[in-house]
Amino acid sequence: MEQNRVDMKDRRIVECLIKDPQTTPQLIADQTGYPPSTVQKRLLRLQQKEYIGRGYYVRDWAAVGFPLKSRVDIEVSAVAL
């Protein structure tokens, strides 16, 4: 595997992170069928490339195969009228 590329295994791991950013490497291994050591190594490599953060959140969507032009989080509180 080329070190700068994200392959289908990486992408499946990232999809698990997208579904549940609080997941663990063991749960990802269970969901994907990959050995836990493979998941751990790939997560570490994705972190080192800064594609994902330490809390397993996606930092570089395009690099992991999810093109995204922008992301906006909006928090709205109810105001009594």
WOMO-V960737 format. One record per residue. N is the residue number from 1. BURIAL is # if it has 16 or more other ideal C-beta (glycine too) atoms within 10 Angstrom, else .. D_LAST is the distance of its C-alpha to the last C-alpha in whole Angstrom. Layout:
N | BURIAL | D_LAST
N | BURIAL | D_LAST
This chain:
1 | . | 59
2 | . | 58
3 | . | 56
4 | . | 54
5 | . | 53
6 | # | 50
7 | . | 52
8 | . | 51
9 | . | 51
10 | # | 49
11 | . | 46
12 | # | 46
13 | # | 46
14 | # | 43
15 | . | 41
16 | # | 41
17 | # | 39
18 | . | 37
19 | . | 36
20 | . | 36
21 | . | 36
22 | . | 37
23 | # | 40
24 | . | 44
25 | # | 47
26 | . | 48
27 | . | 46
28 | # | 46
29 | # | 50
30 | . | 49
31 | # | 47
32 | . | 49
33 | . | 53
34 | # | 53
35 | . | 55
36 | . | 53
37 | . | 55
38 | # | 55
39 | # | 51
40 | . | 51
41 | . | 53
42 | # | 51
43 | # | 48
44 | . | 50
45 | . | 51
46 | # | 47
47 | . | 46
48 | . | 49
49 | # | 49
50 | . | 45
51 | # | 44
52 | # | 42
53 | . | 41
54 | . | 42
55 | . | 39
56 | # | 40
57 | . | 37
58 | # | 38
59 | . | 39
60 | . | 41
61 | . | 40
62 | . | 42
63 | # | 45
64 | # | 44
65 | . | 44
66 | . | 41
67 | . | 40
68 | . | 37
69 | . | 36
70 | . | 32
71 | . | 30
72 | . | 26
73 | . | 24
74 | . | 21
75 | . | 18
76 | . | 15
77 | . | 12
78 | . | 9
79 | . | 6
80 | . | 4
81 | . | 0
